[in-house]
């Protein structure tokens, strides 16, 4: 981004009031896009595994759809991050959502023609919408102060709940609608997904102006020029980035692994599509609704404390999932709610650590690279979950998830002690 700023950017640099106005406007636009994006991401999570199982006639492939979604997310996270760094959040996020919408349309066509290759390719593209829905949380923080960052992430994420909870609970409705127009029942949620992702992309493309990342980078450069009369090469806090990434990827791996196989586990115990939608709806709600308090708590009690809380919540979720009766809908709902809450704590605390540790002029690129890891670990969790359940069972998968959450807590405690020792030496 050029250091010679246009007049309209200079107005934001010179006016804290205009910065606050743009901050509030950006949050509103991001919130609106998140409502649509939440509805879009829920479709693939709910029925993607069931479509693949139906086409191939085996449950051992149950983890492949989520693996493809998350692999697609990995590529999209990198591209969206780099596009955002070069052209601004508006262009990068809009491109990601629109690609996700195209993928949803492809899934519908794959079910019509019973093409497994088209299904897998379309799910890969569909993952772009999932990645972009997560990347949008960064846009709300570009103009936030350090004490506002956790809260800003929360505000950007919490409204995803509206669409994310509605999506799985519209499985039956969208399935009936699909049948009425000659489309296979399981493809119904992807009709909603296509419309939701495309609407999210259009909202950002049309209304996210001026671009918050471009303005934030210009403000940071101007402040550095005032302090030293020159702009040094910006650097990131690599330890902070590594810790934030560790929190995010481990919580993502555990959450995706258990969530992916829950619909198939439920099917084994006689639960129908409506019950699956109910459980996944509660889970996705728990992934986003706690953001109302998670962000403010992170700003108040600290990033590390809430990251440790994420690990503890995931351990409890894994225990309930592993040892509760499989035919108990209540226990499954409870386990998946805890799984969502643990993910929420981990994602927001890890994201805040990443933002704290990056400079605006390199932030989007770094965030995109970290989200690549997030998606790859999710893909690994999705792929391995089917293999583990196929060779062992759902309880074994859940126990492995609990052990990984325990490792996360150990990493955080070790990091906290290292940082405390470093401060004492100084």
N, C-alpha and C positions, 0 to 999 in steps of 0.2 A: 504494500500500500504506500502510495507516494507521500513523502513528508510535506510536500507543498499542498496544503489542504484547500479545497474549494471554499467559497464564502459560506455556503450553507453548513459545512462542517465546522468552520471557525465559530459560527454562532453558538453551536453546542459546546465547543471548547471554552468559550468565554462566559457561558451562562449555566450555572448549577441548576437554576430553575428549569431551563429547557432540557437539561439532562434528566431531571426527575420526571418531567412530563413524558419524555421518550421512554424512560424506564417503565412507567405505568402503562403506556400505550403498548409497548412490546409485550409485557406480561399478558395484557388482555388478548392480543392477537395470538400469542403462543397458546394461551388457555383455550381459545376457540378451536385452534387446530388440533389440540390434544383431545378434545371431546370427540372429534371425528376420527382421529388416529387411534384412539382407544377402542372404538368399535371395530376398526379394521384389523387390529392385531389379534383380537379375541377369536376371530373366525378360524384362523389356521391352527391355533392352539387347541381349540375345541374338537374339530373334526378332521384335521389333517391326517392323523395316525389312522383313523377309522377308514378314510378313503383309500389309503395305501393298502391297508389290510384287506379291504373288500376287493380291490383290483388284483392283488397277488395271492390272496387266499391263505396268508400266513401271518401270525402275529409277531414273528421274529423281525419283521421290517417296521414294527411300530415306531421305532425311534428315528427312522430315516427321514420322515417329513420334517420333524423339528430340527434334525441335523441340517437338512437342506435350507430350512428357513434361517437358521443361525449362521450357516456358511454364507448365504446370501447377505445376511446382516453384516458379516465381516467385511465383505467386499464393498458393500454400500457405506459402511461406517468410514472406511478409508477414503472413498471417493467424496462422500458428503463433507467430511472434515476438510479435505483439500480444496474442494469447490468453495466451501464457506470461507476458508482462509484467503482464497484468491479473489472471490467475487462477492463475499458477504453471506450471512446466514440465509437471507431471502432466497437466493438462487439455489444454494446447496440443499436446503430443506425441501423446497418445492420439487426439485428434481427427484429427490429420494421418495417422496410420497407418491408422485405420479408414476414412478417405476413400480412401486408396490401395487398400485391400482391396476397396472397392466398385467402384473403377475396374477392377481386375483381373477381377472378375466381369462387368463390362460388356464387356470385351474378348472374353471367352469367348462371351457372347451375340452379339456382333458377328460373330464367325466362324461361328457357327451359322446366322445369318440373312443372312450375306454383306452386312452393312450397313457401308459405309465411313464414314457419318456417325456411327453409334454407335461405331465403332472409334476415330475421332478424338476424340470426346467422352470416351470411356472412358480413352484414353491420357492425355488432359489431367488427368482425375481421378487416374489412376494415378501421375502425377507428384507428387502430394501425398505419397505414401509415400516416394518418393525424396528429396524435400526434408526430410521429417521424419527420415529416417534420418541425414541430415547434421546437422540441427538438434540431434539427440540428443547430439552430441559436446559441445555447450556445457553440457549439464546436468552432465556429469562434472567441469566446472571451476568451478562456482559456489562451492564451498567450498574450492577449492585455493589455496594461497599462490602468489605470483608465480613462485617457483622450482619449483613443482610443475605449472604449467599445461601446458607442453608434454607432460610425461609423462602428465598426466591425460587430455588429448585423445587421446594414443596408446592408452591403456588402453581408452578408450571406443570407439575406432575399430578396434582390431586384431581384436577378436572378430567384427567384421563379416565378416572373411575366411572364417570357417567356413561361414557361409551363402552368401556371395558366390561362393566357389569351388565349393561343392556345387551351386548353382543351375544354372549353365551346363552342368555335366557331368551333370546329370540331364535334359538336353533330350531325349535319346533315350528315356529311361525314362518321362518324363512324356508325351512324344508318343505312345508305345505305349499308355500308360494312357488318354489322351484318346481314342485311336482305339477302344479296347475298350469305351468307354461312349458312343460315337457322337458325339464331338466332334472337329473337325479337328485333325490332328496338331500344327500350329504353335501351337495354343492351349494345348497341354499345359503348358508352363512357367507360364502365367498361372494355372493351377489351384494350382500351388505358390505363386505370388505372392500370390494371394488369401488362402490359409491363413496364409502367413508374416506379411503385413502386419497381418492381424486379430489374430493371436497377439501380435505386438509391441505393438499398441495396448492389448490387454487386460492384458498384463504391466505396462505403465506405469500404466494407470488404477487397477489394484488395488494395486500394491506400491510405487509411488513416493511414499511418505509417511514423514515430513513432506516437504513440497516444498522442494528445495534452494535454488531461487531466492528464495523467500519468506524463508527463514531467512538466506541470504546478504545480502539487502537489509536486513533488520532488524539484522544484525550491523554492517553498514557505517554505517547511520544512528546506531546506538548509539555507535560509536567516534567519529563526528564530533561527537556531542553532548558526549562526555567531553572532547574536545579544545578545543571552542570554545563550549560551552553553547548552541549553536544549530546547526540544520542548514541550510547554505546550499544554493542551487540547484546540484545536481550537474552537472558539465560533462564532456564527453568531449574527449580529445586528437584534434582533427579531422585533423591531419597523420598521426597514427599510424593512425587508422581508414582514411584514404585510401590509405596505403601498403599496409596489410594487405589492403584490398579489391582493390587493383591486382594484388597477387601472386595472390590467389585467382581473380579473374575471367580473367586472361590464361592461367593454367595450365589452368583449366576449359575455356576456348575451344579451346585447342590439343588437349587430351585428347579432348574430345567430338567435334571435327571428324574427327580421324584414326580414333578408335574406331568412329564411326558407319558409316563406309564400308568398314571392314575386312571385315565379313562378305560384302558384295557384291563387293569386290575378290577375296576368296577364292573365291567362287562362279564368277567369271570364269575363274579359273585351275584349275577342276576340283575344288576342295575341297568335301566334303560337310558336312552339318549336324553330324556328330560332330566333324570337324576345327574347324569354326567354334566349337562349344562349348568345345573344348579351348583354343583360342587366347584366347577371351574369358575363360575360367576363369583362365588364367594372368595375363591382364591385370588382372582384378578382384582376384585374389590379390595382385598387385604394388601395387595401389592401397591396400591395407589392411595387409598383413602387415608391411611395413617400419616400420609404426608402433611396433613393439616397440623400435626403436632411434631412430626419427626424433624422437620427443618428448624423450627424454633428451638427444639431441644438441642439440636446439634450446635446452633449458634450460642446456646446458653451453657451447656455442660461440656461441650467439646466433641471433636470429631472421633477421637479414639474411644471414648466412653460408649458412644452410640454404635461404633463398629463392633466392640466387644458384645454389646447387647444383641447385635445381629447374629453373632455366632451362637450365643446362648439360646436365642429363640429358634434357630435352625436345629439345634440339638434336640430341643423339646419336640419340635415338629417331627423330626425323624423317629423319635421314640414312639410317638403316638401312631404314626403311619406304620411302623414296623410291628407293633404289638397289639394294636386294636383289631377287633373282629372285622374282616373284610366286608361283611354284609351289613355293617352298621353305617348308615348314611351320616348320622350325627358325628361319629368319630372321624370319618373321612373329611367332613366339612371342617371340623376343628383342626385336623392335621394340616389341611391345605390353607386354612386361614393363617396358622402360625408360620407356614412356609412362606406365604406372601408377605407377612409382617417382617420376618427375618430378612427377606430380599430387599424390602423397602428400606430398612435400617442400613443395610450394607450398601445399597446403591447410592443413597443420598449422602451418607457419610463419606464414602469413597469418592463420589463426584465432587464434594466440597473440598476434599484433600487435593484433588487434581486441580481445581480452580485456584486454590490457595497457592499452588506450586508452579503456576504457569504465567507467562507474560502475555498480554493481549495480542501482541504481534505474532505470536506462535501458538496461541491457545487452541484455536480450532483444529489446526493440524495435529497437535498433540492429543487433543480430546478424541479426534477421529482414530488415531493410532491405538489409543487405549481401548476404545470401543471395538476395534478389530479383535483385540485379545478377549474382550467380553463376549463377542459373538463366537469366536473360535472355541472358547471354553464351554459356551452354551451348546455349540454343535457337538463337541465331544461328549458332553453330558447326555444329549439327546440320543446320539448314536450308541453309546455304551449302555445306556439304560435298557434298551431292548435286548441287548446281548446278555446282560446280567440277569434280567428277569427270565429270559428264555432258558438260561442254563441253571439258574438258582430260583429266586422268587423275589417278589416285591419287598418282602421284609428285609432281605439281604441288601437290596438296593438302598433302602432307607437307612439301614445301619451304616453303610459306607458313607452316605451323606452326612450322618451325624459325626463320624470320625473326621471328615474333612472340615466340618464346622469347628471341631475342637482344635484342629491344627491352625485354623484362622485365629482363634483366640490366643494360642501360643505365640504366633507371629506378632500379634498386636502388643501383647505384654512385653515381649522381647524388645520390640521397637520403642515402646514407652520407656523402658529401662535405659536403653542406649541413648535416647534423646535427653533423659534426665541426667545421665552421667556427663554428657557433653556440655550441658548447661552449667553443671557444677564445676567442671574444668575451666570453663570460660570465666 
